[in-house]
Amino acid sequence: MKELAADGTPVAVTCRVLKLARQPYYRWLDKPVTDTVREEAYRAKALFDAHRDDPESGYRFLADEARGAGARMADRTAWRICRDNRWWSVFGKKRGRIKKAGPPVHDDLVRRDFTANGPNRLRLVL
């Protein structure tokens, strides 16, 4: 919208066409990065520095290290930032280890046959 204002289009007209209120636009123009976003970036940087120094650590230890560096935050906040940025501990849980079924445990004494003749057709054995 700054470009439109520089070209001579009034801000009021631009906001009306884009269905935006003028007050939030001017608030954003005065301060494009909010204090919350800036604080979140400082916390993420402190956590990342701690993670880079010690990748074996979990989020609680990273939060302690970040607090020691001066970034104030709760453990839950540290967990959320680490989750969003995918900063996991090297020794985390293994995921996706689905094993295939092994051999049958015992013989099939009933002689069940579960093969199909075609799609959505079951062969009936009497």
SERO-4910 file (N, C-alpha, C, O; in steps of 0.05 Angstrom, whole numbers):
BEGIN
 pado doro    nc1    nc2    nc3   cac1   cac2   cac3    cc1    cc2    cc3    oc1    oc2    oc3
  Met    A     16    -24      0      0      0      0     17     25      0      8     46     -8
  Lys    A     42     23      9     59     46      8     64     54    -21     66     78    -27
  Glu    A     65     35    -39     70     41    -67     46     56    -78     49     75    -94
  Leu    A     21     48    -70     -2     62    -80     -3     90    -70    -10    109    -84
  Ala    A      4     94    -44      5    121    -33     26    138    -47     22    162    -51
  Ala    A     48    126    -54     69    141    -68     60    149    -96     69    169   -107
  Asp    A     43    132   -109     33    139   -136     11    159   -135      2    168   -156
  Gly    A      2    167   -111    -19    187   -110    -47    177   -103    -65    192   -100
  Thr    A    -50    150   -100    -75    139    -92    -79    143    -62    -61    135    -47
  Pro    A   -101    155    -54   -104    160    -25   -106    134     -9   -117    114    -19
  Val    A    -96    134     15    -96    111     32   -125    103     39   -131     79     40
  Ala    A   -142    122     42   -170    116     49   -184    100     27   -198     81     32
  Val    A   -179    107      2   -190     93    -21   -179     65    -22   -194     45    -26
  Thr    A   -153     62    -19   -140     36    -20   -151     18      2   -157     -6     -3
  Cys    A   -153     28     26   -163     12     48   -192      4     43   -200    -19     50
  Arg    A   -208     22     32   -236     15     26   -238     -7      5   -255    -25      7
  Val    A   -222     -5    -16   -222    -25    -37   -213    -52    -26   -225    -73    -33
  Leu    A   -192    -53    -10   -182    -77      1   -197    -87     26   -191   -108     38
  Lys    A   -217    -71     34   -234    -78     57   -217    -80     82   -220    -99     98
  Leu    A   -200    -60     86   -184    -58    110   -191    -32    125   -198    -12    113
  Ala    A   -189    -33    151   -192     -9    167   -167      8    165   -145     -3    163
  Arg    A   -170     34    167   -146     51    165   -129     50    190   -104     51    189
  Gln    A   -142     48    213   -127     49    238   -106     26    240    -83     32    247
  Pro    A   -114      1    235    -93    -20    236    -71    -17    215    -48    -24    220
  Tyr    A    -78     -5    192    -58      0    172    -37     20    182    -13     16    180
  Tyr    A    -47     42    194    -28     62    204    -12     51    228     11     58    232
  Arg    A    -25     34    244    -11     21    267     11      3    256     33      3    266
  Trp    A      5    -12    235     25    -29    222     47    -12    209     71    -19    211
  Leu    A     40     10    197     59     27    184     79     39    204    102     42    199
  Asp    A     68     45    228     85     56    249    103     35    261    126     41    268
  Lys    A     94     10    263    109    -11    276    104    -37    261     86    -52    269
  Pro    A    119    -43    239    113    -67    222    119    -93    237    106   -113    230
  Val    A    137    -94    256    143   -118    271    134   -113    300    144    -95    313
  Thr    A    115   -130    309    105   -126    336    125   -135    357    144   -150    351
  Asp    A    120   -126    381    138   -134    403    137   -164    408    157   -177    415
  Thr    A    113   -176    404    110   -205    408    126   -221    389    140   -240    396
  Val    A    126   -213    363    141   -227    343    171   -223    348    187   -242    344
  Arg    A    179   -199    356    207   -194    361    217   -211    385    238   -223    384
  Glu    A    201   -213    406    208   -229    430    210   -258    423    227   -273    432
  Glu    A    191   -267    406    191   -295    397    217   -301    381    228   -323    383
  Ala    A    226   -282    365    250   -286    349    275   -287    367    293   -303    362
  Tyr    A    275   -271    388    298   -272    407    298   -298    422    319   -310    426
  Arg    A    275   -308    430    273   -334    443    282   -356    425    297   -374    433
  Ala    A    273   -356    400    281   -377    381    311   -376    376    323   -397    373
  Lys    A    322   -352    374    351   -351    370    367   -362    394    386   -376    390
  Ala    A    358   -356    418    371   -367    442    368   -397    443    388   -411    449
  Leu    A    345   -408    436    341   -437    435    358   -450    413    370   -471    417
  Phe    A    360   -437    390    376   -448    368    405   -448    375    419   -468    369
  Asp    A    415   -427    388    443   -427    396    449   -449    416    470   -462    414
  Ala    A    431   -454    435    434   -475    454    433   -502    440    448   -521    447
  His    A    415   -505    421    413   -531    406    437   -536    389    447   -559    387
  Arg    A    448   -515    377    472   -518    360    496   -527    377    512   -543    368
  Asp    A    498   -516    401    520   -523    419    517   -551    430    538   -565    434
  Asp    A    493   -561    434    489   -587    447    464   -600    434    442   -599    446
  Pro    A    466   -613    411    443   -624    397    431   -649    411    409   -658    404
  Glu    A    445   -659    431    434   -682    446    412   -674    466    398   -691    476
  Ser    A    410   -649    471    392   -639    493    363   -637    483    358   -633    460
  Gly    A    345   -641    502    317   -638    497    308   -609    502    325   -592    508
  Tyr    A    283   -604    499    273   -577    500    275   -565    528    279   -541    531
  Arg    A    273   -581    549    276   -570    576    304   -560    581    307   -538    593
  Phe    A    324   -575    573    351   -566    576    357   -542    559    371   -523    568
  Leu    A    346   -542    535    350   -518    518    337   -494    530    348   -472    528
  Ala    A    314   -497    543    300   -475    556    318   -464    579    320   -440    583
  Asp    A    330   -483    594    347   -474    616    371   -459    605    379   -438    617
  Glu    A    383   -469    584    406   -455    572    398   -427    561    413   -408    564
  Ala    A    374   -426    549    365   -400    538    359   -380    561    365   -357    559
  Arg    A    348   -391    583    344   -373    606    370   -363    617    372   -340    626
  Gly    A    390   -381    617    417   -372    626    429   -351    609    445   -334    618
  Ala    A    421   -351    583    431   -331    564    415   -305    566    422   -285    553
  Gly    A    393   -305    582    377   -280    585    350   -281    572    335   -261    575
  Ala    A    342   -302    558    316   -303    546    296   -315    565    300   -338    573
  Arg    A    276   -300    574    257   -310    593    235   -324    578    223   -313    560
  Met    A    229   -349    586    207   -365    574    200   -389    591    217   -398    608
  Ala    A    177   -399    588    168   -423    602    177   -447    586    184   -445    562
  Asp    A    177   -470    599    184   -495    585    165   -501    562    173   -510    540
  Arg    A    139   -495    566    119   -500    545    125   -482    520    121   -491    498
  Thr    A    133   -458    525    140   -440    502    164   -451    487    165   -450    463
  Ala    A    184   -460    503    208   -472    490    200   -497    474    210   -501    452
  Trp    A    182   -513    484    173   -537    470    159   -529    444    165   -541    423
  Arg    A    142   -508    445    128   -500    421    147   -489    399    144   -495    376
  Ile    A    166   -473    408    185   -462    388    202   -484    376    207   -484    352
  Cys    A    211   -503    393    227   -525    383    211   -543    364    221   -552    344
  Arg    A    185   -547    371    168   -563    354    164   -550    327    166   -562    306
  Asp    A    158   -524    327    152   -509    302    177   -509    284    174   -509    259
  Asn    A    201   -508    296    225   -506    280    238   -534    276    259   -536    263
  Arg    A    226   -555    287    236   -582    284    264   -586    295    281   -598    283
  Trp    A    269   -574    319    294   -578    333    290   -600    353    283   -595    375
  Trp    A    296   -625    344    292   -648    361    319   -656    373    340   -650    363
  Ser    A    317   -671    395    341   -682    407    351   -705    389    335   -719    376
  Val    A    377   -709    389    388   -731    373    378   -758    383    375   -777    368
  Phe    A    374   -759    409    366   -785    421    336   -786    425    327   -799    444
  Gly    A    320   -774    408    291   -774    410    280   -801    403    294   -820    397
  Lys    A    253   -803    405    239   -828    399    242   -835    370    241   -817    353
  Lys    A    244   -860    364    244   -869    336    215   -872    327    199   -884    340
  Arg    A    210   -860    305    182   -861    295    182   -875    268    202   -876    253
  Gly    A    160   -887    262    156   -900    236    168   -928    234    175   -936    212
  Arg    A    172   -941    256    184   -968    255    162   -989    255    157  -1001    276
  Ile    A    148   -992    233    127  -1011    231    138  -1037    220    150  -1037    198
  Lys    A    135  -1058    235    146  -1084    226    124  -1100    211    101  -1097    217
  Lys    A    133  -1116    192    115  -1133    178    109  -1158    195    125  -1165    213
  Ala    A     87  -1170    189     79  -1194    204     99  -1217    198    108  -1220    175
  Gly    A    105  -1232    218    123  -1254    215    109  -1279    206     86  -1278    198
  Pro    A    123  -1301    206    110  -1327    198     88  -1335    217     88  -1326    240
  Pro    A     69  -1351    208     47  -1359    226     58  -1374    250     78  -1389    248
  Val    A     45  -1371    272     54  -1382    297     48  -1412    297     64  -1428    309
  His    A     26  -1420    285     19  -1449    285      6  -1456    259      0  -1439    242
  Asp    A      2  -1482    254    -10  -1492    229    -40  -1484    228    -53  -1481    248
  Asp    A    -49  -1481    203    -78  -1474    198    -93  -1500    197    -94  -1513    175
  Leu    A   -105  -1509    218   -119  -1534    219   -147  -1532    206   -158  -1553    199
  Val    A   -158  -1509    203   -185  -1506    191   -183  -1503    161   -203  -1505    147
  Arg    A   -159  -1499    150   -154  -1495    121   -170  -1472    110   -185  -1475     90
  Arg    A   -166  -1449    122   -180  -1425    112   -166  -1415     87   -141  -1415     85
  Asp    A   -181  -1405     68   -170  -1394     43   -181  -1366     39   -205  -1363     34
  Phe    A   -165  -1346     41   -174  -1319     39   -165  -1306     13   -162  -1281     12
  Thr    A   -161  -1320     -9   -154  -1309    -34   -179  -1300    -49   -201  -1311    -45
  Ala    A   -176  -1279    -65   -199  -1268    -80   -196  -1274   -110   -174  -1275   -120
  Asn    A   -219  -1279   -123   -219  -1284   -152   -215  -1258   -168   -204  -1259   -190
  Gly    A   -224  -1236   -157   -221  -1210   -170   -227  -1189   -150   -230  -1195   -126
  Pro    A   -228  -1164   -159   -233  -1143   -140   -261  -1145   -128   -280  -1149   -143
  Asn    A   -263  -1142   -103   -288  -1143    -88   -303  -1170    -91   -327  -1171    -90
  Arg    A   -288  -1191    -96   -300  -1218    -98   -284  -1237    -79   -260  -1237    -79
  Leu    A   -299  -1252    -64   -287  -1270    -45   -294  -1298    -54   -318  -1304    -59
  Arg    A   -274  -1316    -55   -280  -1343    -63   -290  -1358    -38   -278  -1357    -17
  Leu    A   -312  -1371    -42   -325  -1386    -20   -317  -1415    -22   -321  -1428    -42
  Val    A   -305  -1425     -1   -297  -1453      0   -314  -1467     21   -314  -1459     45
  Leu    A   -327  -1488     13   -344  -1503     32   -332  -1529     40   -343  -1544     56
***
